Amino acid sequence: MNLLPKSSREFASADYWEKFFQLRGRKAFEWYGSYLDLCALLHKYIKSREKVLVVGCGNSELSECLYDSGYQEIVNIDISEVVIKQMQERNASRRPNLHFLKMDMTQMEFPDAAFQVVLDKGTLDAILTDEEAQTLKQVDRMLAEVDRVLKVGGRYLCISLAQEHVLKTVVKRFSQEGWMVRVHQVAGSRNLASEAESHFSMPVFVFIMTKLRQIPGQTSPIFELCLQEWGQPIRLESSKHLAEAVQERQQYTWLCSQLRHKGGLGCVSLDLCSGDTGQPRYTLHVVDSPTVKPARDNDFAIFIIPQGRETEWLFGMDEGRKQLALSSGYQRLVTVALHRGQHYEDMSSIQDELSTRVLELAPAGMPAQQRVPFLSVGKDIGVRKVRHVDRSCLSGDYIIEDVQGENKHFFRRLIFLSNRNVVQSEGRLLKNSCHKAQKKRKKDKNKPRPADTLEDLPAVPGQSIDKSYLCCEHHKAMIAGLALLQNPELLLETPLTLLVVGLGGGSLPIFVHDHFPKAYVDAVEIDPSMLDVAKRWFGFSLSERMKVHIEDGLKYISSRAEEKAPPSYDVIMFDVDSKDPALGMSCPPPAFVDPSFLQKVSSSSTLCAEM
């Protein structure tokens, strides 16, 4: 039996609802969930002794369940005479003080300030079907009546799907009147309005609009969002930010529905945010492996990436994650990266925190009782310590962090937050020379040793870098490229002039300077902040054989080529990245491989190496 209207406008028609409840009969129709779905939030925002008005009650069991739970001051109104008679007959003997009245909510007959709570379960959604003038006029009359019958300090609780036009209308109306606006997502909710569409899911929200006393010169309106039943609300700056946050939750629920019933959406990534702060806490990537044959207990698994290892190819790139999923032997693998600036106790606490949420990403057909395995590298969550946070006028926000990498070695990294999974510069950390264990070593006492823990590091940040170790593979290739010079066997004895375009943390020019004692190195860096970073955090220093020019590398080389002088450098190395993430090639930027520019490079050097 199809009880839903042909057009959404019929929702606002009294005739439609008369026919609806005649066809429906006495069977309750629960829009947006049952009492069990909603009771936690209703009990949170409604006190048992408060007078409650339920508008557009229909034949829902919501009021009856509230009454049975101790809420004795409830009045229900609806425009349908059929449903009011049904509800009066159904409750006459069992709930004598539960009142049902036929009344138009846009022209209510109650006195001013008669109620502490007005409860609306889907009624506003049914009326506000579009943004045409006639519809908005009717909605304005309804909300004006809600305002009139509520006491100061009272709440309008509106259970809604929070469609964009509904949210915009109701938030604008009440915030302009000085009410406090809070939107609370119903935990585990689903849109039950369409009984035919079992695969279509939308989250349900409760608008809590609190009527405040008008004060001259009142401050800006209050906008809050709650994502957990008992979590702290997140204060938002504007109605626009509130609408964006709600939209994110709706998109997440849609995504979960698509993954569960369809799958095969390609590479899917999403952030899970802290319910208390709203800040990203986990980044999830959902990877399907269609080549894995279905078998018992191999449907789904979660892989937690230890802190500091999210930049590795296997975890940080789409192709790497596909390889990880295939080798794991699961049809669907969700990788979980831990965010900087968040505190994590241990692997067990992360599993507890994620267990409910990640199940929403499970593939279709997975038994509800099936245990989902959590996988990782080792038994701990890794080590990450943020040493410094700053902002560059050219590159934006960046951080300096120490992390534990492969083989338990510790590394210092420069990360631009505009591209969090790309390591801009990296250096291996040394053990503190004052560490007691080092005093006991007699053999190889002059050989640098990696740090065992972050506490092993010396107090002066730059002194902890192992300058003899190249972390980046492309740096190793560049150094190997020096063998292309004439008489490479004389490299250590022959004066060599090198230009390194792109300083970063300075590991490449430092290595050349320290290992080729007669080499003279010029480094060109466009970002003045990077020179300070290199000197302070990566042990970089200037000398007679090491100079830095703060200039655009393109202009630096072009100006020297235009001088038409003999080649001034034996080697030019490019270690620069692109700031535009939309480009398929990130290193170097396209301008550095333009044929006309390469001709200038050729006239300025005898050998060129590019990253």
N, C-alpha and C positions, 0 to 999 in steps of 0.2 A: 504494500500500500504506500503510494507516494503522497506524503502529507505536506511536502515543501512547496512553496509557491512557484508559479511560472516566472514571476518577476520579483526582484527584491523589494519593489515598491509595495507589494501586497502585504509585507510585514507590518506596515503602518496602517493597514486597513482593519477597522473593527469587524467588517463583514467576513474578512478572511479568517480571523480568529474564532468567530462564531462557528464557521464551517469546520475549521481545524479541530476544535474540541468536540464537535458532534461526531466527526469521523473517528477521532482518537479514542473517544470513550473515557473511561475512568482510569486507564493505564497512565501512570505518571510519565511525563516527557521531560527529561533532565538536560536542559541546554547547558553546555560547558561543564559537565561533570556532576557527580552525585554529591550528597552531603559529606560522605567520607572523603571525597577529593578536596572539599573546601573547608571542612570543619576547623582545621588547625588555624587557618587565617581568620575565619569568622570569630572564633573564640578569642583570638588575639586582639581584635579590634572592636568587639562588642561585649559590653558587660551585661551580666545576666539580669540586672535590675533596670536596664535602660529601656525606654520606649522605642520600639522599632517599627518602621513603616516599610513594608515590602511592596514595591511598585511593579505591576505587570507580573503578578504571582503565578498565573497559569495554573496547571495542576501539578506543579513540582512538589516534591516531598520536603523541600528545604525548610519551610516554615514549621512543618510538623516535627521534623527532627530537632530543630532549634527549641521548640516548645517542650519536647520530651527531655531535652538536655537542661531544662531549668530556665529558659527564656519565656517568661509568662506574659510580657507586655508586647505582643505582636499584633499588628493590624495589616491585613493584606488587601490590596485593591487590584482590580483588573477591569478592562473595558468589555470583556466578554461576559454576558449574563449567564451563558451556558456553563462556563467553567466555575463561576462564583457559586451557582447552585450546586454543582457537583461537589465542590470543596466544603460548602456548608453542611451538606448531607453526610459527607464522609467524616466530618469532625464534630458533629453536633453532640454526640454522647461521650466520646473519648477525650475531646479537648474543648470543653465548653467556653473557655476564655480565649480561644484562638479565633479572631474575627476576620471575616471575609466580606468585602463590600464591593459592589459594582460602582466604579468611579473612573473618570477620565483623569489621568495623571497631569494633564496640562491645565485642568480646571478643578483642583482638589477643594474639598469642602471643609478641610480641617482649619483650625485657627492657626495664627502665626506661632512659630517656635513650639510646636506641639510634640516634637520627637527629638531624641538624641541621635538616632541613626535612621538613614534612609538606605535600604538595601535593594539593589537592582541587579538581577541576574539575567543579562542578555537583553533587557528591554531597550536600553539606549541603542544597542547595535541594531535591534529590529526597526527602530524608528529612523535612525540616522543612516539611511541606505545610500545617500548621495549628498552632494553639496549644492543642490539647487536651492533657490531662494525660498520656495515653499517649505521644503524639508527643514532647512535651517531655522525658519521662523517657528515651526512646530517644536523643534528641539529646544530653541531658546525659551519657549513658554514652559516646557517641561522642566528645564533646569532652573528657571526662575521660581517655579513652584517648589522644587527641592530646596532651594535657598530659603524660601519663605517659611516652610514648615519646620526647618531645622533650628535648634537652639544654637547659640554661640558656643563653640567647643564641640558641636556635633559633627558627625562624619557622614559623608555620602560614599557608600561602598558600592562601586559599580563593577560587576564581573563582566569582562569583555574580552574579545579577541584582539582588541587594541589595533584595529586597522588604522592605517595612516590618517585618514580623514576624521575618524572617530577620536583618536588620540589628540589630534591637532585642535579639534573643536572644543573638547571638554577641558583640556589643559589651558587653552587660551581663555576660556570663559571664567574658570575659577581662579586662575592666577591673577587675572586683571582685577578680580574682586578681593584680592588679598588673602585667598585661602592657601593653606599649605597643600602641596600636591605630592603624593607618593604613589608610585606604581610598584606593585608587588606581584612577582610571578608565582603562579600556583605550581607547587612542586609536582612533577610527574604528570602534568595535566595534558589532556588531549581535547581537541574540539570534537564534541559528540553531537553537534547540531545535525550532521548528515549521517544517518544510520547506514546509507548505501555506500558511502565512501570510506571503507574501513582502512584504506591505505593512505588516506589524506589526513595529515596531522598538523595542527597549529597549537602553539602554547596559549594558555588562558592566563589572563592577568586580572588583578583586582586594583581598580583605582581607589585610593583612599584620599578623599578630598576633605580636609578639616577646615571648618568654618571658624575663622579667627575674628576677634573683635577689631574693628577698624580703628587704627591709631593714626592721627595726623603725622605726616612725614615718615610713614612706615617704610622700612627697608625693602630691598628687592624681594620678590617672591621666592619661596623655597621649593626646590624640585629635588625629589629623592627617588632612588630605585633600590628595591630589595630583590635579591635573587635566591634567597634562602628563607625558609619559614621563620627561623629564629636568628638569622644573621643580622649584622648591623647594616642599616641603610646607607647607601652611597649618595653623598650630596653632589648634585650636578649644577653646572653654572647657569644653564638656560633650558628652556623648553626644547630647543633644537637638540641639545646634547641628550636630553631625556628621550626624545623621539629616536635618535640614532641608536641609543642603547637598547631600546625596545626592539627596534628593527634587527639588530644583531642577534637577539634571542630568537626572533622569529625565523631568521635565516638559518640559524643553527638547528632549530627543530625541523625545518624543511629538509636540511641536508641529512639529518639523521634518518628521516623518513625515506628519503631517496636511497640512502645507503642500505637501509634494511630491506627494502622491497624491490630495488632495481639493481643496485651495484653497478660496477663498470663505469664509474664516473671519471676515470682517469686519476690524475694526481690530485688529491684533495688534502688541503691543510687548513687548520683552524687553531685559534688560541682559546684556551680555557683561562678565565680570569678569576682572581681572588674575589670571593663574595663580599669581603670586608672593604677592600680598597678599590676594586674594579681594575687593578693592574694585571697585565698578562702574567700568568703563573706557569703555564705549560703550553708548548706548541706541539700539536699533534699532526702527524701525516698518516693518512690512510692509504695503504698500498694493497691492491688485490693481485693475486697470482693465479690467473686462469689456467695455467699449465699444471698446477698442483691438483692431483686427483683427490676427489672427496673421500675421506675416510673418517672413521670414528675419532672424535676428539681432536681433529686437525682443522676445525673451521676458523679459529680466531685466537690470536695471541697479542699481547702487549709487550713492546720492547722499550725499556727505559734506558735512555742514553746517559751515561755518566757525565757529570758536569765537566765542561772543558773539552769534550770530545765531539760536540755537535758540529764542529767545523770540518771534521774528517770526511773524506769522500763518501765513505760507506754510510754515513749518517746525515750528511749535509747536502747531498745532491740527489736528484730524482733517480738517476741511474744507479747510484749506490744503494739507495733504499730498495729499489726493485731487486737488486742482487741479494740484499739482506733478506727480503721477504721470500725470495725463491729458495735460498739456502736454508731458511728456517723450517720450510716444509709446511707452512700454514697457508690456507686459502686467502685469509686477510690478516695483515699485520699492521698494527698501529704503533708507530714510533713516537716516543714522548721525549721532548727536549725540555730541560729545566731552565728557567729564566734567571738571568742575573738580577740581583736585588731582592730575591726571595729567599726565605729561610726554609730549609728542608731538614727534618730530623734524621731520617734514615730510610732505607729502601722499604721497610715494612710500613712506615707511616705514609709514604707516597702511594703504595699499593692500596692502602685503606682509603686514601683521599680520592683516588681515581676509580676505584672498583665500580661504583654505581654509574658514574658519568660515562666511562668508556663502553659500558655495556650497551649504551644507546647507539653505538657505532657498529654493533655486531651484525653479521650478514643474516639474511633471511634464512629461516629454517633451523637456526641454532637452538637446541633445546634450552628452555629457561633455566634448568637446573645444572647445565653443563658448567664445569669449572673452567675459568679462563686463566691460562698460565701467564705469568709475568716473567719476561726474559730480560737479560742484561749482560754486560761484560763484567765479570767478577761479581762480588757480593756487596760492594759498597756503591755509593752514589757519586763517587768522585770528589775532587777537591777544587774549589774555585774561591779566590779571594780578590776582590776588586781593590786595587791599590790607589787608583786616581780616576776622577771623573771630571771632564772639562769640555769646552766647546771651542771649535775652530771656526774662524770667520769664513773659511772656504769649504771645509769638509763637514761642518756640523758637529754634533755631539760625538764624543769618543770616550773610551775608557781604557785604562791600563789594568790588566788583570793577570794574576798568577794562577795557573791551572796545572793539574796533574795529567800527563799524557800517557802514551804507551810506555811500557816497561817501568812504570812508576816514576818516570822522570818528570821534573817540574819545568814549566815554561812560562815566560812572560810574553804577553801578547798586547798588541795595539789593535783595537777593534773600533771601526767607525760604526755607530749605531744605525746609520742609514742602510747598512748591509751587515747585519749582525752575524751572519754565518761565514763571513770572509775575514781571514786573519790578515791584517794589513802588514804587520811586522811581528817577528817572533824571535826570541832568544832563549837558549837553555840556561837554567839557573844553576849556580854553583853552590856547593856546601859552604857554610861559614868556616872561614879559615881558623876560627877560634874554637870550633867544635871539639869536644874532648876526644871523640873517636879518632879524629884526624891526627891528634898528637901521637897516637900509638902507632901510626903507620910509619914505617921506615923506608919501605920500598916505594918508588914512584912518588915521593913526597912532594915533588914539584908539579906533578900531573894534576890538572883540574879534575875535580870530582863533582858529579851531579848532586843536587840537594836531595836528602831523604824526606824531609818535611819542610813545610813553609817556614817553620820556626828556625830552621837551620840558616836562613838567609841573614846576611849582615844588615846592620841598621841603615847604611847608606844605600839607597835603591840601586843606583847605577853600578855599584861594585859587585853585584851578585850575578852579572851576566858572564857566561862562558863565551868569550869572544873568538875562541878557536873553533866553535861548532856552528855550522850552517844548517839551520832548520829547514829552509825552503829548498825544494828540489831544483827549482829553476835557478837559484843562486849557485848551486853546485854545478849545473850545466854551464853557467856563464864562466865560472872559474876554470872549468875544464876547457872551455873555448879558447882560453889564452894559449893553449898548445898550438893553435893555428898560426900564431905569430912566427916569424922567422927566428930560427935558433931558440926554440922553446927551452932547451936545456940551459940557456943562460939567463932565464927569467929572474932568478934570484940575484944575479950579479949585474944585470943591465938596467940602467935608468929607464923607467917606464912611466908614461903620462896617461892617466885614465880620466875619463869623464863619466860619472854616474848620474843619470837623470832620474831623480826620485830618491829622496833621502829616507823617508819613513823613520824607522828606528835606527837606521844607520848600520845594520849588520853587514851588508855587502861591502860598503867602503871601508868599514873597520877591518874586515877580514883581509881585504887587499892590502891595506896599510900595514897590518901587523905581520903578514906572511910574505910580503914582497918588500924587503927592507929598503930598496932603492926606488920604489914606486912613488909617484906624486899623484895625488887624487884630488880632483875637483868634483864636488857634488852640487847639483842644482836642484833646488826644492822650491816649488811655487807657494807652499803654505808655510808662513813663518812660525806657526805653532809647532810644526814638526821638529824644528831644530831644538827647541826647548825640550820636547818629549824625548828626543834621541839622547841629549846630554844628561837629562835628569834620570831617565828610567832605563836606558839601554847602554850606558857606559860610553857614549860617544864623546870624543873630545877633538878639538882643533889643534893643529900643529903646523910646522913649516911644510910638512908633506900632506897635510889634510886641510882643504879649504872648502867653504860652503858659500854658495851664491843663492840668495833668495830672489828667484826670478822664474819666469815661465820658461821651461825647457825648450819649447818650440822657438821662442824669440831668441834665447841664448845662442842656440846653434845657428839659426838663420842669420843673426847679426855677424857671427864669425865667418860664415860662408860668404857673405856679401863683401867682406874685406878682401877676398880673393888672395889670402895669404896661404903659404904652405900648410898642410895638415898640422894642427896644433896638438892633436891627441893620437896616441898609438891605439887606444881602445875607447870606444863609447858604449856604455851599457845602459839600457833603458829598463827601469824598474818602476813603471808607473801604471796606474790603473785608471779605468774610466769611472767617472762619477754618475754616469747615466745607466741605470740598471736595465733600461729597455733595449740596450744594444746587445746583440748576440755575442760580440767579442768584448771582453772586459779588460784585457791587458794585451798590448797597450791600447790607448784610445785610437780611433781611426786616423786622426790627424798625424799620428806618428808613423803610420805606414803608407801615407800618401806618397806616390812616386816622386813628386816635386820636392817633398821634404827629404825623402831618402837620398835624393841626389845631393842635397846640402850636407847631409850626414856623411856621405861618401867623400865629399871634398874636404871634410874636417877631420877625418880619421883614416887609419889604415885597417881597422877592424871594428866591426859593430856587432853587438849582441843585444837581443831584445828579449824581454820577458813577455 
